[in-house]
Amino acid sequence: MALPGLDVTDSIDSSTILTRELKPNQEFRFEVAPNTSITIRLTAGTAGTAELFGTELSKGLPYTFTCCKSAIYTWTGCSLSIEGSPSVEYIAEETPMTTYLNLHIALEKLRVAASDCPPTTEGAQGPRILLIGPPDVGKTTVAKILTGYSIRQGRKPMVINLDTGGEGVLSVPGTITAASFGSVMDVEDGFGNSPMSAPSAIPVKLPLVYYYGLETPEGGVRRYKRLISRMAVAVNSRLEEDIESKNTGLIIDTPSFDNQTNGDLISYIVAEFSITTIAILGSERLYNTMLKSFSASTNINVIKLPTSGGCVDRDVPYKKSLRDATVKKYFFGDDKCTLSPYTVSIELDSPGFSLWETVDSSSDKKNISFLPIGEDESSLQTGEDDVVRKLAPGDVDSRFENLVVAVLQVDAKDAGAKEVAESAVLGFLFVQEIDEKERRMKVLSPVPGRVPSKALLVGKWPDGMFLT
Ligand SMILES: Nc1ncnc2c1ncn2[C@@H]1O[C@H](COP(=O)(O)OP(=O)(O)OP(=O)(O)O)[C@@H](O)[C@H]1O
């Protein structure tokens, strides 16, 4: 019988062991299908180092990968042994790693200059880089590489993820997060785990999390912008207390911005986070648009970065399986650390129950063309109820099954739409079943006991899934 959470992957086919010799500046690229896994070792007793998206591999240690498309790069040449069968594997000679390293060195110079300034002055603020571009051009990968390099240099970057449609960074999909990275990243897990999900061999990072609950910013631009503003305020005040992070600066990953329609949003992010460098990947057009838009700003550099030939388009089912795996891991852990979530029952009619839903206003977009000339989309949204809506107990029905629910920091009884729309997240629940007859909601919770009397927020993203 398959126990929930324990059927994570098939066992590794240890009969297949490949050895790959890499010359300096070569990259071993591999893809592992969902439900299979491979183990890679940097061969012990041989010379050479290797890194996975900026994080160095230890010699002889087994690293297990499942459901991923990734690459191991070497500056020196190295030998890798691979146990199992990757669905794709090859050695690439052309990579943009030297450009990425040069970018890191340029940022590091600015960090050194920032460290030389008195802590309370503006000069003490390190570089703040924003990575933008179309889908699957390597924005997240470059964010990982820059983060990995700056950690190896003894720095403490603040990493911000604004991409709600992806797999999530230190949290579930559908969230925006900020975390200070002061310790090594996880080779297998990229940005690693937060203590909200599972204990980990790698030191945990404590992220600030906001649940947006929609796939793209377009669904709720107004709330998305407000969350960005809240996060910018929180990040800035954190940096004032942590001079190491302040000197290191920000690395910001974004959703896919591939044309001029996102110009307003990009400008908003640039202004809120006081961005100093905008790096564009994979779109000459977006690069030129940004050059024009920020030509008057002397303190903002606009640069173009090459996309790695290893970046692969990930189809919709693959992305869905990555999202599902992240949520599953939040509740059940992984094969290194299995967790046992608890099933908790919530009374829908209890006074402490307050469930809100995020509103997707993208359906209003089709009406924009009927607006009077001079009025834009914002005039369609008039009150707080346009971004989040409180559900009456009678409205809670089976359409909310198999969705993620955020437990917010704001108390259920004090929660108004404004507080709910802007509140940070304590943790997540997963709705298993809604019994409309018995007026109960059965949820999966990472901790035992009663669900705290906090406002709960359910979104449309991540989309429904079966956690078995
Ligand atoms: N050099 C490489 N070799 C192999 N795979 C790579 C390489 N660089 C990136 N990838 C893979 O390509 C995929 C897309 O990269 P990434 O997630 O960084 O793009 P993105 O622009 O952030 O995507 P999105 O728009 O979905 O956020 C990922 O699975 C990543 O691991």
The ligand as an SDF file (V2000), in Angstrom:
LIG
                    3D

 31 33  0  0  0  0  0  0  0  0999 V2000
   22.9880   25.9960  -17.9550 N   0  0  0  0  0  0  0  0  0  0  0  0
   21.9120   25.2600  -17.7830 C   0  0  0  0  0  0  0  0  0  0  0  0
   21.9140   23.9430  -18.0650 N   0  0  0  0  0  0  0  0  0  0  0  0
   20.8130   23.1780  -17.9020 C   0  0  0  0  0  0  0  0  0  0  0  0
   19.6490   23.6600  -17.4750 N   0  0  0  0  0  0  0  0  0  0  0  0
   19.5750   24.9740  -17.1770 C   0  0  0  0  0  0  0  0  0  0  0  0
   20.7010   25.8380  -17.3150 C   0  0  0  0  0  0  0  0  0  0  0  0
   20.3240   27.0850  -16.9420 N   0  0  0  0  0  0  0  0  0  0  0  0
   19.0320   27.0040  -16.5810 C   0  0  0  0  0  0  0  0  0  0  0  0
   18.5870   25.7420  -16.7280 N   0  0  0  0  0  0  0  0  0  0  0  0
   17.2350   25.2390  -16.4560 C   0  0  0  0  0  0  0  0  0  0  0  0
   16.3420   25.8820  -17.3800 O   0  0  0  0  0  0  0  0  0  0  0  0
   15.0700   26.0590  -16.7430 C   0  0  0  0  0  0  0  0  0  0  0  0
   14.6660   27.5290  -16.8680 C   0  0  0  0  0  0  0  0  0  0  0  0
   15.5630   28.3110  -16.1130 O   0  0  0  0  0  0  0  0  0  0  0  0
   15.0590   29.3750  -15.0330 P   0  0  0  0  0  0  0  0  0  0  0  0
   14.0540   28.7930  -14.1090 O   0  0  0  0  0  0  0  0  0  0  0  0
   16.2630   29.9720  -14.4250 O   0  0  0  0  0  0  0  0  0  0  0  0
   14.3520   30.4000  -16.0010 O   0  0  0  0  0  0  0  0  0  0  0  0
   13.3880   31.6030  -15.6040 P   0  0  0  0  0  0  0  0  0  0  0  0
   13.5870   32.6510  -16.6200 O   0  0  0  0  0  0  0  0  0  0  0  0
   13.5840   31.9840  -14.1760 O   0  0  0  0  0  0  0  0  0  0  0  0
   11.9870   30.8790  -15.7760 O   0  0  0  0  0  0  0  0  0  0  0  0
   10.5340   31.4430  -15.3270 P   0  0  0  0  0  0  0  0  0  0  0  0
   10.1740   32.4790  -16.3130 O   0  0  0  0  0  0  0  0  0  0  0  0
    9.6460   30.2300  -15.4120 O   0  0  0  0  0  0  0  0  0  0  0  0
   10.6800   31.9490  -13.9360 O   0  0  0  0  0  0  0  0  0  0  0  0
   15.2400   25.5870  -15.3080 C   0  0  0  0  0  0  0  0  0  0  0  0
   14.7520   24.2770  -15.2010 O   0  0  0  0  0  0  0  0  0  0  0  0
   16.7470   25.6340  -15.0730 C   0  0  0  0  0  0  0  0  0  0  0  0
   17.1690   24.7220  -14.0820 O   0  0  0  0  0  0  0  0  0  0  0  0
  1  2  1  0
  2  3  1  0
  2  7  2  0
  3  4  2  0
  4  5  1  0
  5  6  2  0
  6  7  1  0
  6 10  1  0
  7  8  1  0
  8  9  2  0
  9 10  1  0
 10 11  1  0
 11 12  1  0
 11 30  1  0
 12 13  1  0
 13 14  1  0
 13 28  1  0
 14 15  1  0
 15 16  1  0
 16 17  2  0
 16 18  1  0
 16 19  1  0
 19 20  1  0
 20 21  2  0
 20 22  1  0
 20 23  1  0
 23 24  1  0
 24 25  2  0
 24 26  1  0
 24 27  1  0
 28 29  1  0
 28 30  1  0
 30 31  1  0
M  END
$$$$
